[in-house]
């Protein structure tokens, strides 16, 4: 085995057991021997050198290319074993220097003017939409679910995603006829919910033409054409005033250079007594950089911020933080459900996009789940207002609103539509 790779593995594989069959067919053991056993085979010397030089990028690339084969255990066990070690023990200096360079260059990589933001979105979302049906819930909610009781025990993904929408609607303190802007509306699920259950007038904006087409089809099929409007618009180009602004899973794509502009725009769009809710992946351990595999292959231009990077931009924009909730492990469980669903439909994924795509998606889901369990990634729900008295001064209204929304969802017959 390439000597520097032995150094890397000896440093990070401590609490666990990893067996590596190198390019020469020799077997190497790392770790304590306790915990799940994971065994891998490396195809060639080039793979060994790449893993030693830049393990955070090369591990995923080697798996996608079939040059790294998991022969005992599973991919998620391997990724979790390595991530735990990276967090607990110091990597060699040459690996740390690459990480430092990535952190230093992050503002360049996250520069997202409208044209570049559109290309970044297309890279991930403007693919065959049937891929997402292989692992998402029926409503295609592509963000962290909310595992509140009773699905806290049942782990029902569809129920957890329904409760996520309900929780967000409750925090928005909706009133009938409120004008709502949904920045990054995805396939329209939240906007349709806010219109049908919350009796709101919703404008949803996205940069994905594929998502836009589906969202509009869904609105027409639900008879919500007068209540919901979906457009292909960058948030920076939106005009008008809204009682509520919501953004779920979009802020990760804004880019650190643009935080002030984002919150300036949110403030400009809100009415004087308006409320905004930003739901975003974030870091509990301070500023960092995007995992290089995710940045290169999955979400180019994306970044998960620390609160210390977001709050100053909110303050400078003149907005008031009225509530912050940190969802811990909810996304880890969401990703576990997605990973298991994708595995169950793997043959269909290969038929749609090929073996390399299936392996890339497997690594993306397994690595993301491990990051939320072991690397300090969480979800922030940041509630904002222009006026200090825009919301009740205790959080009791959230639970009350959730109960009311639950009753509306369970009411027999069609829901009253906004504008009727």
Protein Blocks (a to p, Z undefined) as FASTA:
>chain_A
ZZklmmmmmmmmmndcdddddfkopacdedjhiajddddddfbfklmmmmmmmmmlmmmm
mmmnopaccfehcfklmmmmmmmmmmmpccdfklmmmmmmmmmmmmmmmpccfklmmmmm
mmmmmccfklmmmmpcfkopabddddddfklmnopaklmmmmmmmmmmmmnopaehiacd
dehjlnolmmmmmmmmnopacddddfbfklmmmmmmmmmmnopmmmpccddddfklpgcj
dfbdcdehklmmnopklmmmmmmmmmmmpcfkbccdddddddfebpadddfklmmmmmgo
iacddfklmmmmmmmnopacfbdcddehklmmmmmmmmmmmmmmmmmmmmmnojklmmmm
mmmmmmmmmmmmmnopacddddddfbfklpcfbfklmmmmmmmmmmmmmpgcjdddehZZ
